[in-house]
Amino acid sequence: MGLWTKQQLRDFIKENNLVTAQDAQNALKNLFAETIQEMLEAEMETHLGYAKHDITAKATSNSRNGKSKKTVVSEYGEQEIIVPRDRLGEFEPLVVKKHQSNVTGIEEQIIALYAKGVSTREIQDHLQQLYGIEVSPTLISNVTNKVIPMVKEWQNRPLQSVYAVVFLDAIHFKVKQDGAIVNKAAYMVIGIDLDGNKDVLGMWIGENESAKFWLNVLNELKNRGVQDILITCVDNLTGFSQAISACYPATEIQKCIIHQIRNSTRYVSYKDLKKVTADLKPIYKAATEEAALVELDRFEEEWGKKYPLIVRSWRNNWSELATFFKYPPEIRKLIYTTNMIESYHRQLRKVTKGKSIFPSDEALLKMLYLSTMDVVRKWTGRVQNWGQMLLQFSVFFPDRVGQHLR
């Protein structure tokens, strides 16, 4: 049953001479304000313990002390309401709290739109068209700034003590700083725990990607409770491996094969590109490390003289490129590239593509956090084949995994 009977609705329409949809909107707007004011009066009665003018029931030294005007934003736009006051200043209304000026879901909508990469101008247009409400860029910024404490709390939350696999990679953005536009790196970390659940462990904004900054990130993970990481998956950034080993000396490092291929073919001539790429494939698709080394020798015979830097790069990085060969196919597929974190980055790019330049590190962090929350919300269930992989991890790392499974 509705709030009103059909007859009451008809009487309301007749009394207010409602003819158009706009008439109905205006009537509801007035009704909303009147309802809020009656609720405030009821709260005051409860607070004081007696109804207005009912002096006989008064059992307190406190009393009403006039009223004050307040402008609030509702789904019907800006409205002025009258708020009762008490003499002792103890009245704390619940329906419209002190200092509250928004009684809609508008703030939630602003944050939701911001999280999807909608521009400030587009948010303004959306609210104007949908609700007839005009909001300033400053208001939008103030609303989204309420996310900052949430970001800090999330960034400092305790983490699991052990992660089976951790992916580390950076994504780059342009940010205004001291009147100039500079390149900034957003350092991202995704972890898969021993239950097979993946999560974004944190994000940090810094200067262009460096091993030194990554060391700070890893130390922060340790301070938040991460005692051990079985395998890290990273790109070929100089000094990255040393940073990992300095913080987690027992952790195995798998350098991304896709990054290695990109680096290998960067300076290959166009006419050779297809053949060089095809000749690299047997190396990382080999069944064993021994077979992969045979394929690397074969590649060197074919291309070593023309592209010696490719061969040198594979051999110099071999110990950390070949880590995945020791594991069964399920784990190999998971770790031999950083596809998991790059997929996450692609989803962030979809949201941030409309923002060629961010006004500050804080603005970038807000958008990345809100976008990340949207992404992580969809990560339900465990990594595929996790039960089998966990058994395999427990064989390869019996002491480090076993004690956490008891």
C-alpha contacts under 8 A as a table, 3 or more apart, distances in Angstrom:
res1	aa1	res2	aa2	distance
2	G	5	T	6.76
4	W	7	Q	7.96
4	W	8	Q	5.80
4	W	9	L	6.23
5	T	8	Q	5.17
5	T	9	L	6.33
6	K	9	L	5.10
6	K	10	R	6.21
7	Q	10	R	5.04
7	Q	11	D	6.14
8	Q	11	D	5.03
8	Q	12	F	6.12
9	L	12	F	5.00
9	L	13	I	6.20
10	R	13	I	5.08
10	R	14	K	6.14
11	D	14	K	5.07
11	D	15	E	5.96
12	F	15	E	5.21
12	F	16	N	6.14
13	I	16	N	5.40
13	I	17	N	5.86
13	I	18	L	5.17
14	K	17	N	4.99
14	K	18	L	6.62
16	N	27	A	7.20
18	L	21	A	7.97
18	L	23	D	5.27
18	L	24	A	5.97
18	L	27	A	7.99
19	V	23	D	6.25
19	V	24	A	7.69
20	T	23	D	5.07
20	T	24	A	6.57
21	A	24	A	5.07
21	A	25	Q	6.25
22	Q	25	Q	4.91
22	Q	26	N	6.18
23	D	26	N	5.22
23	D	27	A	6.15
24	A	27	A	5.08
24	A	28	L	6.11
25	Q	28	L	5.23
25	Q	29	K	6.15
25	Q	76	Y	7.51
26	N	29	K	4.94
26	N	30	N	6.37
27	A	30	N	5.21
27	A	31	L	6.10
28	L	31	L	4.83
28	L	32	F	5.89
28	L	76	Y	7.99
29	K	32	F	5.12
29	K	33	A	6.46
29	K	76	Y	5.54
30	N	33	A	5.24
30	N	34	E	6.24
31	L	34	E	5.09
31	L	35	T	6.01
32	F	35	T	5.12
32	F	36	I	6.21
33	A	36	I	5.18
33	A	37	Q	6.27
33	A	79	Q	7.01
33	A	80	E	7.51
33	A	81	I	6.22
34	E	37	Q	5.14
34	E	38	E	6.24
34	E	81	I	7.98
35	T	38	E	5.14
35	T	39	M	6.19
36	I	39	M	5.08
36	I	40	L	6.23
36	I	81	I	7.69
36	I	95	V	7.32
37	Q	40	L	5.00
37	Q	41	E	6.25
37	Q	81	I	6.53
37	Q	82	I	6.33
37	Q	83	V	6.93
38	E	41	E	5.01
38	E	42	A	6.18
39	M	42	A	5.03
39	M	43	E	6.19
39	M	95	V	7.10
40	L	43	E	5.02
40	L	44	M	6.25
40	L	83	V	6.69
40	L	84	P	7.07
40	L	93	P	6.75
40	L	95	V	6.86
40	L	96	V	7.94
41	E	44	M	5.06
41	E	45	E	6.29
41	E	84	P	6.76
42	A	45	E	5.10
42	A	46	T	6.32
43	E	46	T	5.11
43	E	47	H	6.09
43	E	93	P	6.59
43	E	94	L	7.86
44	M	47	H	4.90
44	M	48	L	6.13
44	M	84	P	7.13
44	M	91	F	7.05
44	M	93	P	7.71
45	E	48	L	5.31
45	E	49	G	5.63
45	E	50	Y	5.44
45	E	51	A	5.26
45	E	52	K	7.13
46	T	49	G	5.06
46	T	50	Y	7.03
47	H	91	F	6.79
48	L	58	K	7.90
48	L	60	T	7.09
48	L	62	N	6.88
48	L	63	S	6.83
49	G	57	A	7.71
49	G	58	K	6.91
49	G	59	A	7.29
49	G	60	T	7.88
50	Y	54	D	6.33
50	Y	55	I	7.62
50	Y	57	A	5.61
50	Y	58	K	5.63
50	Y	59	A	7.93
51	A	54	D	5.34
51	A	57	A	7.84
52	K	55	I	7.92
54	D	57	A	5.87
54	D	58	K	7.00
55	I	58	K	5.15
60	T	63	S	7.59
62	N	86	D	6.82
62	N	87	R	5.97
62	N	88	L	6.07
63	S	86	D	5.52
63	S	87	R	5.56
63	S	88	L	7.70
64	R	84	P	7.30
64	R	85	R	5.89
64	R	86	D	4.34
64	R	87	R	5.86
65	N	84	P	7.44
65	N	85	R	5.20
65	N	86	D	4.78
65	N	87	R	4.95
66	G	84	P	6.15
66	G	85	R	5.71
66	G	86	D	7.43
67	K	82	I	6.28
67	K	83	V	5.41
67	K	84	P	4.31
67	K	85	R	5.37
68	S	82	I	5.68
68	S	83	V	5.26
68	S	84	P	6.50
68	S	85	R	7.21
69	K	80	E	6.65
69	K	81	I	5.84
69	K	82	I	4.75
69	K	83	V	6.19
70	K	80	E	5.57
70	K	81	I	5.38
70	K	82	I	6.31
70	K	83	V	6.98
70	K	101	S	7.98
71	T	78	E	6.57
71	T	79	Q	5.47
71	T	80	E	4.37
71	T	81	I	6.25
71	T	101	S	6.68
72	V	78	E	5.65
72	V	79	Q	5.46
72	V	80	E	6.39
72	V	81	I	7.44
72	V	100	Q	7.73
72	V	101	S	4.51
72	V	102	N	5.53
72	V	103	V	6.85
73	V	76	Y	7.55
73	V	77	G	5.45
73	V	78	E	4.44
73	V	79	Q	6.28
73	V	101	S	6.18
73	V	102	N	4.82
73	V	103	V	6.10
73	V	104	T	6.97
74	S	77	G	5.22
74	S	78	E	6.30
74	S	79	Q	7.29
74	S	102	N	6.41
74	S	103	V	5.30
74	S	104	T	5.03
75	E	104	T	5.89
75	E	106	I	7.81
75	E	131	Y	6.18
76	Y	79	Q	7.86
76	Y	131	Y	6.56
76	Y	132	G	7.69
77	G	131	Y	6.64
77	G	132	G	6.38
77	G	133	I	5.32
78	E	133	I	7.44
85	R	89	G	6.96
85	R	91	F	6.80
86	D	89	G	5.36
86	D	90	E	6.76
86	D	91	F	6.15
87	R	90	E	7.96
92	E	97	K	6.76
92	E	98	K	6.87
93	P	96	V	6.01
93	P	97	K	5.28
93	P	98	K	7.00
94	L	97	K	5.24
96	V	100	Q	6.26
96	V	101	S	7.86
96	V	103	V	7.12
97	K	100	Q	5.24
100	Q	103	V	7.58
102	N	106	I	7.67
102	N	107	E	7.86
104	T	107	E	7.35
105	G	108	E	5.29
105	G	109	Q	6.28
106	I	109	Q	4.95
106	I	110	I	6.15
107	E	110	I	5.08
107	E	111	I	6.29
107	E	143	V	6.28
108	E	111	I	5.20
108	E	112	A	6.07
109	Q	112	A	4.98
109	Q	113	L	6.03
110	I	113	L	5.23
110	I	114	Y	6.03
110	I	123	I	6.81
110	I	140	I	6.85
110	I	143	V	7.36
110	I	144	T	7.46
111	I	114	Y	5.00
111	I	115	A	6.07
111	I	143	V	7.27
111	I	144	T	5.88
111	I	370	L	7.99
112	A	115	A	5.12
112	A	116	K	6.61
113	L	116	K	5.23
113	L	117	G	6.72
113	L	118	V	5.48
113	L	123	I	6.86
114	Y	117	G	5.22
114	Y	118	V	5.26
114	Y	119	S	7.01
114	Y	120	T	7.80
114	Y	123	I	7.79
114	Y	144	T	7.71
114	Y	367	M	6.96
114	Y	370	L	7.89
115	A	118	V	7.38
115	A	351	V	7.52
115	A	367	M	5.77
115	A	368	L	7.93
115	A	370	L	4.88
115	A	371	S	5.12
115	A	374	D	7.80
116	K	351	V	5.43
116	K	371	S	6.60
117	G	351	V	4.63
117	G	352	T	5.62
117	G	353	K	7.79
117	G	354	G	6.77
117	G	355	K	7.69
117	G	367	M	7.34
118	V	122	E	6.17
118	V	123	I	6.48
118	V	354	G	7.78
119	S	122	E	5.12
119	S	123	I	6.20
119	S	354	G	7.53
119	S	355	K	7.95
120	T	123	I	5.07
120	T	124	Q	6.25
120	T	137	P	6.31
120	T	140	I	7.10
121	R	124	Q	5.12
121	R	125	D	6.30
121	R	137	P	7.75
122	E	125	D	5.01
122	E	126	H	6.03
123	I	126	H	5.05
123	I	127	L	6.27
124	Q	127	L	5.42
124	Q	128	Q	6.14
124	Q	134	E	6.72
124	Q	135	V	5.97
124	Q	136	S	7.28
124	Q	137	P	7.82
125	D	128	Q	5.05
125	D	129	Q	6.04
126	H	129	Q	5.31
126	H	130	L	5.99
127	L	130	L	5.19
127	L	131	Y	5.49
127	L	132	G	6.51
127	L	133	I	5.72
127	L	134	E	6.99
127	L	135	V	7.69
128	Q	131	Y	5.57
128	Q	132	G	4.24
128	Q	133	I	4.75
128	Q	134	E	5.61
128	Q	135	V	7.98
129	Q	132	G	5.67
129	Q	133	I	7.88
130	L	133	I	7.96
135	V	139	L	6.26
135	V	140	I	7.15
136	S	139	L	5.17
136	S	140	I	6.49
137	P	140	I	5.09
137	P	141	S	6.16
138	T	141	S	5.04
138	T	142	N	6.07
139	L	142	N	4.99
139	L	143	V	6.10
140	I	143	V	5.14
140	I	144	T	6.22
141	S	144	T	5.22
141	S	145	N	5.96
142	N	145	N	5.01
142	N	146	K	6.80
143	V	146	K	5.56
143	V	147	V	7.84
144	T	147	V	5.59
144	T	148	I	7.82
144	T	366	K	7.43
145	N	148	I	5.48
145	N	366	K	7.70
146	K	149	P	6.60
146	K	150	M	7.61
147	V	150	M	5.16
147	V	151	V	6.23
147	V	366	K	6.76
148	I	151	V	4.98
148	I	152	K	6.31
148	I	366	K	6.76
149	P	152	K	5.10
149	P	153	E	6.17
150	M	153	E	5.12
150	M	154	W	6.05
151	V	154	W	5.08
151	V	155	Q	5.92
151	V	366	K	7.52
151	V	369	Y	6.71
152	K	155	Q	5.03
152	K	156	N	6.21
153	E	156	N	5.30
153	E	157	R	6.12
154	W	157	R	5.23
154	W	202	G	7.98
155	Q	201	L	7.75
155	Q	202	G	5.71
155	Q	203	M	7.40
156	N	224	R	6.93
157	R	224	R	7.00
158	P	224	R	5.07
158	P	225	G	6.07
159	L	201	L	7.52
159	L	221	L	7.75
159	L	224	R	5.82
159	L	225	G	5.46
159	L	226	V	6.13
160	Q	163	Y	6.95
160	Q	193	D	7.15
160	Q	225	G	6.39
160	Q	226	V	5.87
161	S	225	G	5.45
161	S	226	V	4.37
161	S	227	Q	5.05
161	S	228	D	6.48
162	V	193	D	6.59
162	V	194	L	7.10
162	V	226	V	5.91
162	V	227	Q	6.00
162	V	228	D	4.85
162	V	229	I	5.81
162	V	230	L	7.86
163	Y	166	V	6.70
163	Y	191	G	6.26
163	Y	192	I	5.70
163	Y	193	D	4.36
163	Y	194	L	6.12
163	Y	226	V	7.58
163	Y	228	D	6.55
163	Y	229	I	4.96
163	Y	230	L	6.56
164	A	191	G	7.65
164	A	192	I	5.83
164	A	193	D	5.56
164	A	194	L	5.90
164	A	229	I	5.88
164	A	230	L	5.00
164	A	231	I	6.31
164	A	393	F	7.79
165	V	191	G	5.91
165	V	192	I	5.31
165	V	193	D	7.26
165	V	229	I	6.51
165	V	230	L	6.06
165	V	231	I	4.89
165	V	232	T	5.71
165	V	233	C	7.39
165	V	335	I	7.74
166	V	189	V	6.92
166	V	190	I	5.70
166	V	191	G	4.33
166	V	192	I	6.29
166	V	229	I	6.95
166	V	231	I	6.45
166	V	232	T	4.82
166	V	233	C	6.26
167	F	189	V	5.74
167	F	190	I	5.17
167	F	191	G	6.33
167	F	232	T	5.78
167	F	233	C	4.79
167	F	234	V	6.25
167	F	338	T	6.55
167	F	340	M	7.65
167	F	341	I	6.38
168	L	187	Y	7.55
168	L	188	M	6.00
168	L	189	V	4.80
168	L	190	I	6.71
168	L	232	T	7.33
168	L	233	C	6.39
168	L	234	V	5.46
168	L	235	D	7.95
168	L	341	I	7.47
169	D	187	Y	6.18
169	D	188	M	5.61
169	D	189	V	6.76
169	D	234	V	6.41
169	D	235	D	6.96
169	D	341	I	7.05
169	D	342	E	7.97
170	A	185	A	5.93
170	A	186	A	5.38
170	A	187	Y	4.40
170	A	188	M	5.66
170	A	209	E	6.79
171	I	185	A	5.69
171	I	186	A	5.26
171	I	187	Y	6.70
171	I	188	M	7.60
171	I	345	H	6.90
172	H	183	N	6.75
172	H	184	K	5.67
172	H	185	A	4.52
172	H	186	A	6.05
172	H	208	N	7.72
173	F	183	N	5.76
173	F	184	K	5.35
173	F	185	A	6.43
173	F	186	A	7.57
173	F	356	S	7.86
173	F	357	I	7.30
173	F	358	F	7.84
174	K	181	I	6.35
174	K	182	V	5.59
174	K	183	N	4.66
174	K	184	K	6.01
174	K	356	S	6.82
174	K	357	I	5.01
174	K	358	F	6.35
175	V	181	I	5.56
175	V	182	V	5.49
175	V	183	N	6.31
175	V	184	K	6.52
175	V	357	I	5.39
175	V	358	F	4.65
175	V	359	P	5.93
175	V	360	S	5.83
175	V	361	D	6.71
175	V	364	L	7.87
176	K	179	G	6.34
176	K	180	A	5.56
176	K	181	I	4.49
176	K	182	V	6.25
176	K	357	I	6.98
176	K	358	F	6.24
176	K	359	P	5.07
176	K	360	S	5.67
177	Q	180	A	5.29
177	Q	181	I	6.08
177	Q	182	V	6.65
177	Q	359	P	7.77
177	Q	360	S	6.72
181	I	357	I	7.75
183	N	207	E	6.97
183	N	208	N	6.40
184	K	205	I	6.80
184	K	206	G	5.79
184	K	207	E	4.86
184	K	208	N	5.37
184	K	209	E	7.99
185	A	205	I	5.84
185	A	206	G	5.35
185	A	207	E	5.67
185	A	208	N	5.08
185	A	209	E	5.67
186	A	203	M	6.48
186	A	204	W	5.55
186	A	205	I	4.60
186	A	206	G	6.46
187	Y	203	M	5.43
187	Y	204	W	5.01
187	Y	205	I	6.28
187	Y	206	G	7.44
187	Y	209	E	7.71
187	Y	214	W	7.75
188	M	200	V	7.49
188	M	201	L	7.86
188	M	202	G	6.20
188	M	203	M	4.78
188	M	204	W	6.84
189	V	200	V	5.81
189	V	201	L	5.50
189	V	202	G	5.75
189	V	203	M	6.69
189	V	341	I	7.84
190	I	198	K	6.78
190	I	199	D	5.59
190	I	200	V	4.40
190	I	201	L	5.63
190	I	202	G	7.70
190	I	341	I	6.63
191	G	198	K	5.49
191	G	199	D	5.56
191	G	200	V	6.41
191	G	201	L	6.37
192	I	195	D	7.84
192	I	196	G	5.74
192	I	197	N	5.42
192	I	198	K	4.31
192	I	199	D	6.67
193	D	196	G	5.39
193	D	197	N	5.62
193	D	198	K	6.56
194	L	197	N	7.46
194	L	390	L	7.16
195	D	382	R	7.20
195	D	386	W	7.95
196	G	382	R	4.79
196	G	383	V	5.32
196	G	386	W	5.74
197	N	381	G	6.79
197	N	382	R	4.94
197	N	383	V	6.37
198	K	379	W	7.34
198	K	382	R	7.47
198	K	383	V	7.38
199	D	376	V	6.75
199	D	379	W	7.95
200	V	203	M	7.93
200	V	372	T	7.80
200	V	376	V	7.41
204	W	217	V	7.68
205	I	361	D	6.81
205	I	365	L	7.30
206	G	209	E	7.42
206	G	213	F	7.51
207	E	210	S	7.94
209	E	213	F	7.28
209	E	214	W	8.00
210	S	213	F	5.46
210	S	214	W	6.48
210	S	237	L	7.54
210	S	238	T	7.99
210	S	240	F	7.92
211	A	214	W	4.94
211	A	215	L	6.25
211	A	237	L	7.17
211	A	238	T	6.87
211	A	239	G	5.27
211	A	240	F	4.94
211	A	243	A	6.22
212	K	215	L	5.16
212	K	216	N	6.70
212	K	239	G	8.00
212	K	243	A	7.11
213	F	216	N	5.10
213	F	217	V	6.41
214	W	217	V	4.89
214	W	218	L	6.18
214	W	240	F	7.27
214	W	243	A	6.83
215	L	218	L	5.10
215	L	219	N	6.16
215	L	243	A	5.06
215	L	244	I	6.89
215	L	246	A	7.93
215	L	247	C	7.31
216	N	219	N	5.12
216	N	220	E	6.20
217	V	220	E	5.10
217	V	221	L	6.37
218	L	221	L	5.05
218	L	222	K	6.35
218	L	244	I	7.19
218	L	247	C	6.60
219	N	222	K	5.02
219	N	223	N	6.23
219	N	247	C	6.52
220	E	223	N	4.94
220	E	224	R	6.26
221	L	224	R	5.09
221	L	225	G	6.63
221	L	226	V	5.66
222	K	225	G	5.28
222	K	226	V	4.63
222	K	227	Q	5.99
223	N	226	V	7.15
226	V	229	I	7.55
228	D	248	Y	6.84
228	D	250	A	7.97
228	D	251	T	7.42
228	D	400	R	7.99
229	I	232	T	7.03
229	I	248	Y	7.18
229	I	250	A	7.97
229	I	251	T	5.67
230	L	250	A	7.53
230	L	251	T	5.11
230	L	252	E	6.19
230	L	397	F	7.83
231	I	251	T	5.53
231	I	252	E	4.68
231	I	253	I	5.76
231	I	254	Q	7.05
232	T	251	T	6.93
232	T	252	E	6.31
232	T	253	I	5.05
232	T	254	Q	6.08
233	C	253	I	6.20
233	C	254	Q	4.87
233	C	255	K	5.85
233	C	256	C	6.53
233	C	335	I	6.27
233	C	336	Y	7.50
233	C	337	T	7.12
233	C	338	T	6.13
234	V	240	F	7.88
234	V	253	I	7.47
234	V	254	Q	6.43
234	V	255	K	5.08
234	V	256	C	5.83
234	V	338	T	6.63
235	D	255	K	5.47
235	D	256	C	5.27
235	D	259	H	6.10
235	D	260	Q	7.92
235	D	338	T	7.59
236	N	240	F	7.34
236	N	255	K	6.27
236	N	256	C	7.28
236	N	259	H	6.96
236	N	260	Q	7.13
237	L	240	F	5.55
238	T	241	S	7.80
239	G	242	Q	5.30
239	G	243	A	6.34
240	F	243	A	5.17
240	F	244	I	6.40
241	S	244	I	5.16
241	S	245	S	6.16
241	S	253	I	7.04
242	Q	245	S	5.09
242	Q	246	A	6.00
243	A	246	A	5.18
243	A	247	C	6.60
244	I	247	C	5.42
244	I	248	Y	5.70
244	I	249	P	7.11
244	I	251	T	7.61
245	S	248	Y	5.01
245	S	249	P	4.21
245	S	250	A	7.25
245	S	251	T	6.95
246	A	249	P	5.95
248	Y	251	T	5.55
252	E	323	T	7.54
253	I	320	E	5.76
253	I	323	T	6.98
254	Q	320	E	5.18
254	Q	321	L	5.81
254	Q	322	A	7.37
254	Q	323	T	5.60
254	Q	324	F	6.83
254	Q	335	I	6.93
254	Q	336	Y	6.59
255	K	259	H	7.98
255	K	260	Q	7.82
255	K	320	E	5.59
255	K	321	L	5.08
255	K	336	Y	7.27
255	K	337	T	7.42
256	C	259	H	5.35
256	C	260	Q	6.38
256	C	321	L	7.02
256	C	336	Y	5.80
256	C	337	T	4.39
256	C	338	T	5.77
257	I	260	Q	4.94
257	I	261	I	6.21
257	I	284	Y	7.53
257	I	321	L	6.68
257	I	336	Y	6.07
257	I	337	T	5.52
258	I	261	I	5.09
258	I	262	R	6.23
258	I	337	T	6.06
258	I	338	T	7.92
259	H	262	R	5.07
259	H	263	N	6.13
259	H	337	T	7.94
260	Q	263	N	5.10
260	Q	264	S	6.01
260	Q	314	W	7.78
261	I	264	S	4.92
261	I	265	T	6.19
261	I	277	T	7.54
261	I	280	L	7.77
262	R	265	T	5.38
262	R	266	R	6.02
263	N	266	R	5.30
264	S	267	Y	7.38
264	S	268	V	7.75
264	S	309	L	7.86
264	S	310	I	5.17
264	S	313	S	7.63
265	T	268	V	5.04
265	T	273	L	6.79
265	T	276	V	7.56
265	T	277	T	7.27
265	T	310	I	7.83
268	V	272	D	6.46
268	V	273	L	5.83
268	V	276	V	7.97
268	V	307	Y	7.71
269	S	272	D	5.42
269	S	273	L	6.06
270	Y	273	L	5.10
270	Y	274	K	7.79
271	K	274	K	7.29
272	D	275	K	5.51
272	D	276	V	5.98
273	L	276	V	5.25
273	L	277	T	6.04
274	K	277	T	5.30
274	K	278	A	6.18
275	K	278	A	5.06
275	K	279	D	6.10
276	V	279	D	5.09
276	V	280	L	6.28
276	V	303	W	7.90
277	T	280	L	5.26
277	T	281	K	6.61
278	A	281	K	5.39
278	A	282	P	7.77
279	D	282	P	6.44
279	D	283	I	7.90
279	D	299	F	6.46
280	L	283	I	5.59
280	L	284	Y	7.30
280	L	296	L	7.77
280	L	299	F	7.05
281	K	284	Y	5.74
281	K	285	K	5.99
282	P	285	K	4.99
282	P	286	A	5.71
282	P	292	A	7.12
282	P	295	E	6.24
283	I	286	A	5.61
283	I	291	A	7.75
283	I	292	A	4.57
283	I	293	L	7.06
283	I	295	E	5.19
283	I	296	L	5.91
284	Y	292	A	6.46
285	K	292	A	7.63
286	A	289	E	7.15
286	A	291	A	5.82
286	A	292	A	5.13
287	A	291	A	6.65
287	A	292	A	7.49
287	A	325	F	7.47
288	T	291	A	5.24
288	T	292	A	6.24
288	T	325	F	5.80
288	T	326	K	7.66
289	E	292	A	4.89
289	E	293	L	6.24
289	E	322	A	6.67
289	E	325	F	5.63
289	E	326	K	7.66
290	E	293	L	5.23
290	E	294	V	6.51
291	A	294	V	5.11
291	A	295	E	6.41
292	A	295	E	5.04
292	A	296	L	6.20
293	L	296	L	4.85
293	L	297	D	6.21
294	V	297	D	5.12
294	V	298	R	6.28
295	E	298	R	4.91
295	E	299	F	6.13
296	L	299	F	4.97
296	L	300	E	6.21
296	L	311	V	7.78
297	D	300	E	5.05
297	D	301	E	6.34
298	R	301	E	5.16
298	R	302	E	6.45
299	F	302	E	5.14
299	F	303	W	5.93
299	F	304	G	7.11
299	F	311	V	7.89
300	E	303	W	5.21
300	E	304	G	4.22
300	E	305	K	7.76
300	E	308	P	7.93
300	E	311	V	6.20
301	E	304	G	5.79
301	E	305	K	7.95
302	E	305	K	7.94
303	W	306	K	5.44
303	W	307	Y	5.70
303	W	308	P	7.33
304	G	307	Y	5.31
304	G	308	P	4.72
304	G	310	I	7.72
304	G	311	V	6.29
305	K	308	P	5.63
307	Y	310	I	5.74
307	Y	311	V	7.22
308	P	311	V	5.38
308	P	312	R	6.17
309	L	312	R	5.00
309	L	313	S	5.99
310	I	313	S	5.23
310	I	314	W	6.41
311	V	314	W	5.30
311	V	315	R	6.22
312	R	315	R	5.21
312	R	316	N	5.93
313	S	316	N	5.19
313	S	317	N	6.12
314	W	317	N	5.35
314	W	318	W	5.57
314	W	321	L	7.82
315	R	318	W	4.93
316	N	319	S	7.87
317	N	320	E	5.81
317	N	321	L	6.03
318	W	321	L	4.88
318	W	322	A	5.74
319	S	322	A	5.55
319	S	323	T	6.58
320	E	323	T	5.43
321	L	324	F	7.50
322	A	325	F	5.66
323	T	326	K	6.32
324	F	327	Y	5.64
324	F	331	I	7.58
324	F	332	R	5.19
324	F	335	I	6.80
324	F	336	Y	5.97
325	F	328	P	7.80
325	F	332	R	6.99
327	Y	331	I	6.06
327	Y	332	R	5.93
328	P	331	I	5.78
328	P	332	R	6.15
328	P	392	Q	7.76
329	P	332	R	4.89
329	P	333	K	6.03
330	E	333	K	5.48
330	E	334	L	6.62
330	E	385	N	7.30
330	E	389	M	6.51
331	I	334	L	5.08
331	I	335	I	6.28
331	I	389	M	6.34
332	R	335	I	5.45
332	R	336	Y	5.76
333	K	336	Y	6.07
333	K	337	T	7.87
334	L	337	T	7.32
335	I	338	T	6.97
337	T	340	M	7.92
338	T	341	I	5.74
338	T	342	E	6.21
339	N	342	E	4.92
339	N	343	S	5.89
340	M	343	S	5.34
340	M	344	Y	6.60
341	I	344	Y	4.97
341	I	345	H	6.22
342	E	345	H	4.84
342	E	346	R	6.21
343	S	346	R	5.10
343	S	347	Q	6.55
344	Y	347	Q	5.23
344	Y	348	L	6.48
344	Y	375	V	7.66
345	H	348	L	5.00
345	H	349	R	6.16
346	R	349	R	4.96
346	R	350	K	6.39
347	Q	350	K	5.23
347	Q	351	V	6.82
347	Q	375	V	7.57
348	L	351	V	5.29
348	L	352	T	6.22
348	L	368	L	6.98
348	L	371	S	6.45
348	L	372	T	7.39
349	R	352	T	5.00
349	R	353	K	5.51
350	K	353	K	5.59
351	V	354	G	7.21
351	V	371	S	7.11
352	T	355	K	5.32
352	T	356	S	7.75
352	T	367	M	7.78
353	K	356	S	6.65
355	K	358	F	6.49
358	F	361	D	7.35
358	F	363	A	6.38
358	F	364	L	5.98
359	P	363	A	6.42
359	P	364	L	7.87
360	S	363	A	5.22
360	S	364	L	6.49
361	D	364	L	5.14
361	D	365	L	6.10
362	E	365	L	4.99
362	E	366	K	6.12
363	A	366	K	5.22
363	A	367	M	6.45
364	L	367	M	5.37
364	L	368	L	6.17
365	L	368	L	5.14
365	L	369	Y	5.97
366	K	369	Y	5.26
366	K	370	L	6.20
367	M	370	L	5.26
367	M	371	S	5.98
368	L	371	S	5.14
368	L	372	T	5.88
369	Y	372	T	5.01
369	Y	373	M	6.22
370	L	373	M	5.17
370	L	374	D	6.53
371	S	374	D	5.16
371	S	375	V	6.35
372	T	375	V	4.96
372	T	376	V	5.98
373	M	376	V	5.22
373	M	377	R	6.04
374	D	377	R	5.34
374	D	378	K	7.07
375	V	378	K	5.64
375	V	379	W	7.05
376	V	379	W	5.09
377	R	380	T	7.26
382	R	386	W	6.64
383	V	386	W	5.46
385	N	388	Q	5.63
385	N	389	M	6.35
386	W	389	M	4.89
386	W	390	L	5.92
387	G	390	L	5.27
387	G	391	L	6.55
388	Q	391	L	5.31
388	Q	392	Q	6.44
389	M	392	Q	4.94
389	M	393	F	6.11
390	L	393	F	4.98
390	L	394	S	6.12
391	L	394	S	5.09
391	L	395	V	6.46
392	Q	395	V	5.16
392	Q	396	F	6.39
393	F	396	F	5.12
393	F	397	F	5.71
393	F	398	P	7.54
393	F	401	V	7.12
394	S	397	F	5.14
394	S	398	P	4.76
394	S	399	D	7.97
394	S	400	R	7.93
394	S	401	V	5.43
394	S	402	G	6.12
395	V	398	P	5.37
397	F	400	R	5.42
397	F	401	V	5.80
397	F	402	G	7.75
398	P	401	V	5.48
398	P	402	G	5.27
399	D	402	G	5.46
399	D	403	Q	6.38
400	R	403	Q	6.40
400	R	404	H	7.51
401	V	404	H	5.61
401	V	405	L	6.65
402	G	405	L	5.25
402	G	406	R	6.63
403	Q	406	R	5.81
